Amino acid sequence: MKKVSLTKLFPTVTVESISNDNILYFVDKFKNEEEVMPILVYLFDTNYYIIDGHHRMLASAICGNCEIDVIELEKDELPDWCDDKNFMSTLHSLGMRTIYDFEAIGNFSYDEYPKYYRK
């Protein structure tokens, strides 16, 4: 487990799959300094992509945190559909709108945008 800047964690889902109730649940946990499970991420190319933990990442950002605990998964720990081609295709289909939506919800800005989201 290690700490990673929130601006280095990129989404693998659209905001339509994000629940405000779940974000608020984790906001309360962060504010009360309760234990929160680390985010599961995959290092692809030079960026970390969230495999599990989108709500925790956004809640952490809303609380003003700069970093969050992550566990980096190896390629063989990913779901079967996550070969490189499918992974790139998923990011491409999400598009830049997903990145902008996450920035707006979490009230932060990414330092850079991975090329895989561009159409």
Contacts in CASP RR format, 6 or more apart in sequence:
PFRMAT RR
TARGET T0000
AUTHOR 0000-0000-0000
METHOD contacts of the structure
MODEL  1
MKKVSLTKLFPTVTVESISNDNILYFVDKFKNEEEVMPILVYLFDTNYYI
IDGHHRMLASAICGNCEIDVIELEKDELPDWCDDKNFMSTLHSLGMRTIY
DFEAIGNFSYDEYPKYYRK
1 38 0 8 1.000
1 69 0 8 1.000
1 70 0 8 1.000
1 71 0 8 1.000
2 69 0 8 1.000
2 70 0 8 1.000
2 72 0 8 1.000
3 67 0 8 1.000
3 68 0 8 1.000
3 69 0 8 1.000
3 70 0 8 1.000
4 41 0 8 1.000
4 48 0 8 1.000
4 67 0 8 1.000
4 68 0 8 1.000
4 70 0 8 1.000
5 66 0 8 1.000
5 67 0 8 1.000
6 57 0 8 1.000
6 60 0 8 1.000
6 61 0 8 1.000
6 65 0 8 1.000
6 66 0 8 1.000
6 67 0 8 1.000
6 68 0 8 1.000
6 108 0 8 1.000
7 108 0 8 1.000
7 109 0 8 1.000
7 110 0 8 1.000
7 111 0 8 1.000
8 47 0 8 1.000
8 48 0 8 1.000
8 111 0 8 1.000
9 39 0 8 1.000
9 41 0 8 1.000
9 48 0 8 1.000
9 49 0 8 1.000
9 50 0 8 1.000
9 57 0 8 1.000
9 68 0 8 1.000
9 70 0 8 1.000
10 47 0 8 1.000
10 48 0 8 1.000
10 49 0 8 1.000
10 50 0 8 1.000
10 91 0 8 1.000
10 99 0 8 1.000
10 110 0 8 1.000
10 114 0 8 1.000
10 117 0 8 1.000
11 49 0 8 1.000
11 50 0 8 1.000
11 54 0 8 1.000
11 94 0 8 1.000
11 98 0 8 1.000
11 99 0 8 1.000
11 102 0 8 1.000
12 49 0 8 1.000
12 50 0 8 1.000
12 51 0 8 1.000
12 54 0 8 1.000
12 90 0 8 1.000
12 91 0 8 1.000
12 94 0 8 1.000
13 54 0 8 1.000
13 94 0 8 1.000
13 98 0 8 1.000
14 94 0 8 1.000
14 98 0 8 1.000
14 101 0 8 1.000
15 98 0 8 1.000
15 101 0 8 1.000
15 102 0 8 1.000
15 105 0 8 1.000
17 54 0 8 1.000
18 54 0 8 1.000
18 55 0 8 1.000
18 58 0 8 1.000
18 105 0 8 1.000
19 55 0 8 1.000
22 55 0 8 1.000
23 55 0 8 1.000
23 58 0 8 1.000
23 59 0 8 1.000
23 62 0 8 1.000
23 105 0 8 1.000
24 59 0 8 1.000
25 55 0 8 1.000
25 59 0 8 1.000
26 36 0 8 1.000
26 55 0 8 1.000
26 56 0 8 1.000
26 58 0 8 1.000
26 59 0 8 1.000
26 60 0 8 1.000
27 59 0 8 1.000
27 62 0 8 1.000
27 63 0 8 1.000
28 34 0 8 1.000
29 35 0 8 1.000
29 36 0 8 1.000
29 59 0 8 1.000
30 36 0 8 1.000
30 59 0 8 1.000
30 60 0 8 1.000
30 63 0 8 1.000
30 65 0 8 1.000
31 63 0 8 1.000
36 56 0 8 1.000
36 60 0 8 1.000
36 69 0 8 1.000
37 56 0 8 1.000
38 68 0 8 1.000
38 69 0 8 1.000
38 70 0 8 1.000
38 71 0 8 1.000
39 50 0 8 1.000
39 52 0 8 1.000
39 53 0 8 1.000
39 56 0 8 1.000
39 57 0 8 1.000
39 68 0 8 1.000
39 69 0 8 1.000
39 70 0 8 1.000
39 71 0 8 1.000
40 50 0 8 1.000
40 51 0 8 1.000
40 52 0 8 1.000
40 53 0 8 1.000
40 70 0 8 1.000
40 71 0 8 1.000
40 73 0 8 1.000
41 48 0 8 1.000
41 49 0 8 1.000
41 50 0 8 1.000
41 51 0 8 1.000
41 70 0 8 1.000
41 71 0 8 1.000
41 72 0 8 1.000
41 73 0 8 1.000
42 48 0 8 1.000
42 49 0 8 1.000
42 51 0 8 1.000
42 72 0 8 1.000
42 73 0 8 1.000
42 75 0 8 1.000
42 78 0 8 1.000
42 82 0 8 1.000
42 87 0 8 1.000
43 49 0 8 1.000
43 72 0 8 1.000
44 84 0 8 1.000
44 87 0 8 1.000
45 114 0 8 1.000
45 116 0 8 1.000
47 114 0 8 1.000
48 70 0 8 1.000
48 72 0 8 1.000
49 87 0 8 1.000
49 91 0 8 1.000
50 57 0 8 1.000
51 73 0 8 1.000
51 78 0 8 1.000
56 68 0 8 1.000
57 68 0 8 1.000
58 102 0 8 1.000
58 105 0 8 1.000
58 106 0 8 1.000
60 68 0 8 1.000
61 105 0 8 1.000
61 106 0 8 1.000
61 107 0 8 1.000
61 108 0 8 1.000
62 105 0 8 1.000
62 106 0 8 1.000
62 107 0 8 1.000
64 107 0 8 1.000
75 82 0 8 1.000
88 116 0 8 1.000
91 114 0 8 1.000
91 116 0 8 1.000
91 117 0 8 1.000
92 116 0 8 1.000
92 117 0 8 1.000
92 118 0 8 1.000
92 119 0 8 1.000
94 117 0 8 1.000
95 117 0 8 1.000
95 118 0 8 1.000
95 119 0 8 1.000
96 113 0 8 1.000
96 117 0 8 1.000
96 118 0 8 1.000
96 119 0 8 1.000
98 117 0 8 1.000
99 110 0 8 1.000
99 113 0 8 1.000
99 117 0 8 1.000
103 109 0 8 1.000
103 110 0 8 1.000
END
